[in-house]
Every structure is written in structure tokens, then in C-alpha cells.
Amino acid sequence: MDLAGATSTVDSSSSSSSVSSTATSHDCDSPRGGDVDHELLRTTSVSVSVSLSSSSSASIQRVLSLIRSEDPDSRLFAAKEIRRLTKTSHRCRRHFSQAVEPLVSMLRFESPESHHEAALLALLNLAVKDEKNKVSIIEAGALEPIINFLQCNSTTLQEYASASLLTLSASATNKPIIGANGVIPLLVKVIQHGSPQAKVDAVMALSNLSTLSTNLCMIIATKPLLPILSLLKSSKKSSKTSEKCCSLIESLIVSGEEARTGLVSYEGGVFAVVEVLENGSLQAREHSVGVLLTLCQSDRSKYREPILREGVIPGLLELTVQGTSKSRTKAQRLLSLLRNSKSPRSEVQPDTIENIVSSLISHIDGDDQSGKAKKMLAEMVQVSMEKSLRHLQERASTLVRP
């Protein structure tokens, strides 16, 4: 998804290593610290003095001159400087936009891994919060070497390639190009076999790409449900990773019965979605209740019991009061489907929730679950009464004339 947007997209921003995937910023920072390699400064044959505390025009021009140099050590130093200077400065990202092509060229050279790493990280920082640079990086031909790094044996390069695709895929212009170049099956492989950080960035990149219908069709064709479920199970349920996993799962189970059966048959699959419903962000909870509602609507007789078994009722009750507008509606519909009635109504009025829940509670096994649900119902009713009272007070105040 394109997190650059307000929907479920990520320009994301989770980068490797030092930047958490749950960062509030949608753009990614460089995966590792950007300090200059002072040993390189002592040993390089190029005599150059670049202020480490200045991003003046003279320093920028000198770095641009070095990145175009024929000397590999000069290019390496320049790439590290570009990475450092663009780490937090949008102004520097604009100034160094001229460095995109020589940095992409560095990715193609037969060079030590450290040179490829430096060029990737510099490009990654240039792309942060800069749509023009994102597009320019793809236009300069970065996609081919990035795809190669995504498949290489170096864990570090694979992580940086995943982080790069995550950020570049936030651009609407780049989405169809990335999808058309065979990246989607490779991202699914990374989710299956990559390092923990590479898996996180890969699933977010996949989420970015899924907002384009042609890409979503390709994602569905790769059948990525099981690796995504595996990642969801191992992730903190309040994380951005879990939010994006649930978003993708919601898209997948709409696509057909195979994905729905896969979710239920995967050990702990439904329970992981229920955990997100209880502990996730507001957006994650909206996706998770959407998953369960789609499941139950597709075949109530088949999926009602597997959902109820995972103790979903307390979370649904809380969602009817504290969720987003869409979450509240979906939670009410799902509660209606889950009650022991052969023809549940599709729309549920607020004053029927208590009856629905009472019916559900009577069919819940175990005193602990039943007690928790009853307590949650009481709290829900109390919150609803308080909200109604505040609404009446607000209306009364508007009727008072000066």
C-alpha cells in the first residue's frame, strides 16, 4: 500500500536495522548510522576536505564532483557523505538529486560489497520524502541491480534492497514499473526466507504495491498467505508490520475460497488475526475485523465456530465502541453473524447489541471467556451511555439562545 496516502499505504519507512518499522514517519531513514569513514579519509589517494558539519554549496559541489570521479575510493567516500548529509535534510536531497545517476552506476560496477552498500544507502536517503528522487532512481535503472541484490547471498545487501523497494514502491509512478519487473514473487520469497528485517520491509513493500489492481492480481497469484501469516504470528500485534500483514490478508481472502480455507487451517492463523483485533492500531483493527467478517460472510456455517473458538467476542465488543466508524460497523455485522440465529440481520442497531451478545455469551464455553465478555459488555454499555449523555448535553447547549 502506498503509505504516502491516507489509506493503507506506506511510503514506508521502515528501514533496516536502526529504524523501526513502526516509526511514525512514512519515509525511511538510512538503515545504519551515516558517520564518515575517517580511516578512508586517511588512506585515500584523493586529497579532499569536506566539512563534516556543513552542507554548504561548496561542500555539496565537491561531493558531487567526487561521486562522478573515476577513482573507486573517491566514489565510496562521496556516497557516504551523500548518505550522511541527506539523512535528515530535504534541502540536501534536492541538491544531491544530480548524484542519482552516478550512484546507480555504482550499483552496476563489479565492486566490493561495501561500495554497493554505500550507494544503496545513499539512494535510499535520497528517496526519503522526495517523490522526484524516487522516480529518478527508477528511471536511472536502479531496479535491475536492486533485484539482483534481493536475490544475492549477502544478508546485508538483501536487507538494503528490501528497504529500497519499500521506499521506492510508495511512488504511484513506480508501482506499475516495479510490479512489471518480476519483483513481487521475489518479495514473497524474502518474506519466507529472509532475515527478520528483510521480511518486515518486504511485506510493507508488498503492501505498497498491492494498491495497484494489476499488482494485487500478481500478489494473489503467488499465494503468499502462509508466509504472511507466519510473519504475523511472530510480530508484535500493535506494530505496523501486523497492520500491513492484516491488510494483505484481507485482500487475499476476498480473492477466493482457497485463501479462506488456508487461513482457518493454518495453526494459530485465526487467533493471530483476533490478537490484532484486540491489540493492534486503529487501522490494523479495521483490517482484522474485515478479515473475520469476510470469512464469516462467505460461509457462516463453515467459519462461525472457528472464529468463536478464538475468543473474539470481547475484542468485537470493544471495537463497537472504540473503533473507527468502519470498524464499528463491521464489528456489529460480525456480532450479528456470530450469534446463534439462522438468519442474522445484516444491519444491527445499537440497541440490539446487548441481545446479540447475550445470545453469544450463552454459547461460549468456559467461565473465563463468558465472564470477560459480560464485563466487556457492561463497560461498553457504560461508555455508550456516557457518549449519549454528552451528545444530549451538546445538543441542549446549542438550543440555549443568548
HUUR-V912535 format. One record per residue. N is the residue number from 1. RES is the residue in one letter. NEAR is the number of other ideal C-beta (glycine too) atoms within 12 Angstrom. Layout:
BEGIN
N:RES:NEAR + N:RES:NEAR
END
This chain:
BEGIN
1:M:41 + 2:D:38 + 3:L:39 + 4:A:33 + 5:G:19 + 6:A:13 + 7:T:20 + 8:S:33 + 9:T:33 + 10:V:47 + 11:D:38 + 12:S:51 + 13:S:43 + 14:S:48 + 15:S:46 + 16:S:41 + 17:S:28 + 18:S:20 + 19:V:35 + 20:S:25 + 21:S:45 + 22:T:27 + 23:A:24 + 24:T:15 + 25:S:24 + 26:H:33 + 27:D:37 + 28:C:50 + 29:D:35 + 30:S:40 + 31:P:41 + 32:R:28 + 33:G:18 + 34:G:29 + 35:D:17 + 36:V:29 + 37:D:25 + 38:H:13 + 39:E:13 + 40:L:28 + 41:L:24 + 42:R:13 + 43:T:13 + 44:T:25 + 45:S:15 + 46:V:24 + 47:S:15 + 48:V:25 + 49:S:17 + 50:V:33 + 51:S:18 + 52:L:20 + 53:S:10 + 54:S:18 + 55:S:28 + 56:S:17 + 57:S:15 + 58:A:16 + 59:S:26 + 60:I:30 + 61:Q:20 + 62:R:28 + 63:V:43 + 64:L:30 + 65:S:24 + 66:L:36 + 67:I:41 + 68:R:23 + 69:S:25 + 70:E:15 + 71:D:20 + 72:P:27 + 73:D:28 + 74:S:31 + 75:R:38 + 76:L:39 + 77:F:41 + 78:A:43 + 79:A:49 + 80:K:42 + 81:E:42 + 82:I:47 + 83:R:43 + 84:R:34 + 85:L:39 + 86:T:39 + 87:K:34 + 88:T:19 + 89:S:24 + 90:H:23 + 91:R:17 + 92:C:34 + 93:R:36 + 94:R:23 + 95:H:26 + 96:F:44 + 97:S:32 + 98:Q:25 + 99:A:41 + 100:V:40 + 101:E:25 + 102:P:33 + 103:L:49 + 104:V:34 + 105:S:26 + 106:M:41 + 107:L:40 + 108:R:22 + 109:F:21 + 110:E:11 + 111:S:22 + 112:P:17 + 113:E:23 + 114:S:25 + 115:H:33 + 116:H:37 + 117:E:38 + 118:A:43 + 119:A:46 + 120:L:49 + 121:L:46 + 122:A:47 + 123:L:51 + 124:L:53 + 125:N:49 + 126:L:48 + 127:A:49 + 128:V:45 + 129:K:32 + 130:D:33 + 131:E:27 + 132:K:22 + 133:N:42 + 134:K:42 + 135:V:25 + 136:S:29 + 137:I:44 + 138:I:38 + 139:E:20 + 140:A:30 + 141:G:23 + 142:A:43 + 143:L:33 + 144:E:22 + 145:P:34 + 146:I:46 + 147:I:32 + 148:N:24 + 149:F:37 + 150:L:41 + 151:Q:24 + 152:C:26 + 153:N:13 + 154:S:22 + 155:T:24 + 156:T:27 + 157:L:37 + 158:Q:39 + 159:E:41 + 160:Y:45 + 161:A:47 + 162:S:51 + 163:A:51 + 164:S:53 + 165:L:56 + 166:L:58 + 167:T:52 + 168:L:54 + 169:S:50 + 170:A:44 + 171:S:40 + 172:A:27 + 173:T:22 + 174:N:40 + 175:K:39 + 176:P:22 + 177:I:30 + 178:I:42 + 179:G:35 + 180:A:18 + 181:N:29 + 182:G:22 + 183:V:41 + 184:I:40 + 185:P:27 + 186:L:35 + 187:L:48 + 188:V:36 + 189:K:24 + 190:V:43 + 191:I:44 + 192:Q:24 + 193:H:21 + 194:G:38 + 195:S:25 + 196:P:27 + 197:Q:34 + 198:A:42 + 199:K:39 + 200:V:47 + 201:D:47 + 202:A:49 + 203:V:51 + 204:M:54 + 205:A:55 + 206:L:53 + 207:S:56 + 208:N:49 + 209:L:51 + 210:S:44 + 211:T:35 + 212:L:30 + 213:S:16 + 214:T:19 + 215:N:36 + 216:L:29 + 217:C:17 + 218:M:29 + 219:I:40 + 220:I:29 + 221:A:19 + 222:T:32 + 223:K:22 + 224:P:39 + 225:L:37 + 226:L:27 + 227:P:32 + 228:I:48 + 229:L:37 + 230:S:27 + 231:L:41 + 232:L:45 + 233:K:28 + 234:S:22 + 235:S:33 + 236:K:25 + 237:K:30 + 238:S:23 + 239:S:29 + 240:K:41 + 241:T:44 + 242:S:42 + 243:E:44 + 244:K:49 + 245:C:50 + 246:C:48 + 247:S:45 + 248:L:51 + 249:I:48 + 250:E:41 + 251:S:34 + 252:L:43 + 253:I:39 + 254:V:25 + 255:S:28 + 256:G:18 + 257:E:19 + 258:E:19 + 259:A:33 + 260:R:33 + 261:T:22 + 262:G:26 + 263:L:45 + 264:V:34 + 265:S:19 + 266:Y:25 + 267:E:16 + 268:G:21 + 269:G:38 + 270:V:37 + 271:F:28 + 272:A:36 + 273:V:51 + 274:V:37 + 275:E:32 + 276:V:46 + 277:L:46 + 278:E:33 + 279:N:25 + 280:G:40 + 281:S:29 + 282:L:24 + 283:Q:32 + 284:A:43 + 285:R:40 + 286:E:32 + 287:H:43 + 288:S:51 + 289:V:45 + 290:G:39 + 291:V:46 + 292:L:50 + 293:L:38 + 294:T:33 + 295:L:41 + 296:C:37 + 297:Q:27 + 298:S:26 + 299:D:19 + 300:R:28 + 301:S:14 + 302:K:18 + 303:Y:33 + 304:R:32 + 305:E:22 + 306:P:30 + 307:I:39 + 308:L:34 + 309:R:21 + 310:E:33 + 311:G:30 + 312:V:44 + 313:I:44 + 314:P:36 + 315:G:38 + 316:L:46 + 317:L:41 + 318:E:32 + 319:L:42 + 320:T:41 + 321:V:29 + 322:Q:24 + 323:G:32 + 324:T:22 + 325:S:14 + 326:K:22 + 327:S:33 + 328:R:30 + 329:T:25 + 330:K:35 + 331:A:42 + 332:Q:36 + 333:R:33 + 334:L:45 + 335:L:49 + 336:S:33 + 337:L:39 + 338:L:40 + 339:R:33 + 340:N:24 + 341:S:19 + 342:K:10 + 343:S:10 + 344:P:26 + 345:R:18 + 346:S:18 + 347:E:14 + 348:V:28 + 349:Q:16 + 350:P:23 + 351:D:13 + 352:T:21 + 353:I:33 + 354:E:27 + 355:N:22 + 356:I:35 + 357:V:39 + 358:S:23 + 359:S:24 + 360:L:36 + 361:I:31 + 362:S:17 + 363:H:22 + 364:I:30 + 365:D:16 + 366:G:15 + 367:D:11 + 368:D:13 + 369:Q:24 + 370:S:22 + 371:G:17 + 372:K:24 + 373:A:36 + 374:K:24 + 375:K:20 + 376:M:34 + 377:L:32 + 378:A:21 + 379:E:21 + 380:M:34 + 381:V:23 + 382:Q:16 + 383:V:22 + 384:S:24 + 385:M:18 + 386:E:15 + 387:K:19 + 388:S:17 + 389:L:14 + 390:R:14 + 391:H:14 + 392:L:14 + 393:Q:14 + 394:E:13 + 395:R:12 + 396:A:12 + 397:S:12 + 398:T:11 + 399:L:10 + 400:V:9 + 401:R:6 + 402:P:5
END
